[in-house]
């Protein structure tokens, strides 16, 4: 249990730090005022959305557009590491939730996060292929969106099952149960956003953004709980060691 919590804590830290690296290396470097470029690439569904995602200060700014295309491709390559990290992070949280009691829901979450990671890899390959073709085509955008929709659906289902596995366990601390509730809230926002994708792309992007903020909050809360648990366990071991030393 102690080793599992340490591993989970390290993975959460690595995931968050790598996410910061990705944002600094790509999202903050785009030229032009267009926001949510990566989600627009993933969910745009047509060639016009792909063009909008890489738009610079103007349609005639060829160098700026080329730079934005390079940044999208860089983000996609960095995302392969991010996929590996979030897969391991969720699997470790699922394993921990299973140890604490609810193995069925934890297993459902593990299956869903594996499916999400597979769809994410396929989505990234589709993005890299699309960014290498000029002009963009609707078919390339449709291929990306198909994998993206499945990725987000499985990802938020994984968050939902993980949250339920945590909150339905009546033998855990209030802090850990709170993190489970935040995972469930994240899943609710995310699934609502994905379900409205064909109606309003802007709404979907906003909902996914909110859901991801909830995921980050849940991960940070889980990290804090792991830190507290390990600190209490170390204190307990120190007391036992001191008691044995006095007894000797």
N, C-alpha and C positions, 0 to 999 in steps of 0.2 A: 504493500500500500504506500509506504513512504517513497520507494523508488518510483512508483507510478506517478505520484503527485509531483515529485521533482522533475520527472521527464515531461509531464504535462505543462508545468510552469515554464520550463525552458522552451518548449515548442510555442507556447503562447507569446513569449517575449520575442522569439525569432520571427514569428509570423507578423507581429506588429511592426518590428523594426524593418523587415523586408518590404512591408507595405509602405512605410515612410520613404524608403529608398526608391521605390517605384514612382511614388508621387513626385519626389524631388527630381528624379532623373528624366521623367517624361511629362507628367501632367502639368508641371509648372513651367515647362520649356516651350509649350506650343505657341505658335505665332498667330495672332488674331484674337478676337473676342469670343469666339464660339466656346460654350461650356459643355461639360459632360460628353467630351468627344469619344471616349472609349465606349460608353454605353450607347452612344449614337451609332457607332460602328457595329456594335453587337446586335442592336434591336431595330435598326433603321429600315430594313426590309426592301430597300430599293437603291438604285445607283445614285439617285439624288441625295439620299442620306449619307452615303459614303463620301460623296463629294463635299457635302456640307461639313462632315466631320473633320476633313483635312483642309478646309478652307482657311486661308491666311488673311491678310489685310484686304485682299481683293482678288477677283478672279484672274487678274492679269499678273498677280504675284507668283510667278512660276517657282521661284527659288523658295518662297515661303511655303507653298504647297508641298514641294518636294521635301522640305525639312519636316513638315508635319507628318508626311507619309513615313519618313524614317523614324520619327518618334513613336508612331503607332506600331511599327514593326519592332522597335526596341521594347516598348511596353509589353508586346505580345511575347517576345522571347523571355523577358524577365518574369512574365506570368507563369511560365513553366515551373520555375522554382517556387513561386507563390502557391501554385496548385499542390505541389508536393508538401509544402508546409501546412496548408490548411487541411489537407487530407490527413496527415499525421496528427495534427492538433485535434481534429474532430474525433478521429479514431481513439486517441488517448482519453479524451473526455467521455466518449462512449464506454470505453473499457472501465473507466473510473465509476461511471454511473451504474454499470453492470455490477461492479464489485459492491456498490452501496445498496443494491437490491433489485432494480428493475431491468433484468437482462433482456426481456423481449423487446421493449421499446428502445433500449440501447442498441440492440442488434438491428432493428429497423432503421435507426439513424445511421449506423455504420454502412448498411447496404446503400442507403440513399446518398451518402457523401461519396462513396466509391463511384456510383453512377454519375454524380455531379462532376467529379474529377475527370472521368472518361469523356463526358460531353464537353468539358472545358478544353481538354486536349484537342478534340476534334474541331471545336470552335476556333482555337488558336491556329490550327493548320489551315482552316478556311480563310482566316483573316490574313495570314501571311501570303496565301495564294492570291487573294483579292488585291492586296496592296501592290503586288507585282504586275498587275494588269492595268493598262491604260488605253482607252477610258474604262471606268468601272461599268459593270453590267448588273442588271437586276438579278440575274440568276446567282451571281456570286454573293450578293447581299442576302438573298433568300437562304442560301446555304448557311451563311453565318448565323442568321436569325433563328433558323431551325435548331441548331445546336445550342445557341444561347438560351432560348426559351426552355429547353429541356434542362440545361445546366442550372438555371436559376430555380426552376421548379423543384428539382431534386435537392438543391442546396437548402432551400427554405423548408422543404419537408424534413431534411436531416436536422435542421435547427428545431423544428416543431417536435419531432420525436425525442430529441435530446432534452429539450425543455420539459416535456411531459415525464420523461424518465427520471428527471431530477425532482420536479415538484410533487409528483405522486408518491415519492418516498417520504414517509412520515417520520423517519428516524434520522433526518439530516438537520443541519443547523438552519436558522432563518436566513442567514446570508447566502448559503448555497441554494436554498429554495428561491430566493429573490433572483439569483442569476438564472435559474430555470425559467422563472416567469418572464424575464427579459428576453430569453431565447424564444419563448412562445410569442411574445409581442412582435419580435423581429420577423418571425415566420408569418404572422398575420398581415403585417404591412407588405412584406415581399410577395406573398401569394395573391393578395388583393391587387398589387401592382401588375403582376404577370397576367392575371385574369383579365385585366383591362387593356392589355397591350394593343390589341387590334382597334380599340376605340380611341385611346389617347396615349400617344407615345410619351408626351411630356409628363402626364400623370404617372405612367409606369416608371420613368426615370426618377421622378421625385420619390415615389414609394420605395424603390430599391435603395435610393440614397439614405432614406430614413431607416430602412431595415438594416442596412449595413452599419449605421451609427449604433443601433441597438445591439447588433452582434458584437461590435467593439466594446460597448459598455458591459455586456455579459462576460466577455473574455477577460476584461480587466477586473471585474468583480470576482470571477473564478480564480484569477491569479492572486488577488488579495486574500481570498479564503485559503488557497493553498499555502501561501506564506504564513498565515496565522496558524494553520494546522501543523506545519512543519516546525514553527517556533514553539508551539505548545508541546509537541512531541519531543523536541530537543530538551526543553525544560524538564519534562517528565523523566527522561533518561538521565539527566544530570542529578535529579533528586534521588533516583534509584541508585545511581553510582555512589552518591554521597552517603546514602543510608547503608549500603554494603560496606563502604570504607569504615564507617563508624562501628558497624557490627563486628568487623574484623579486628 
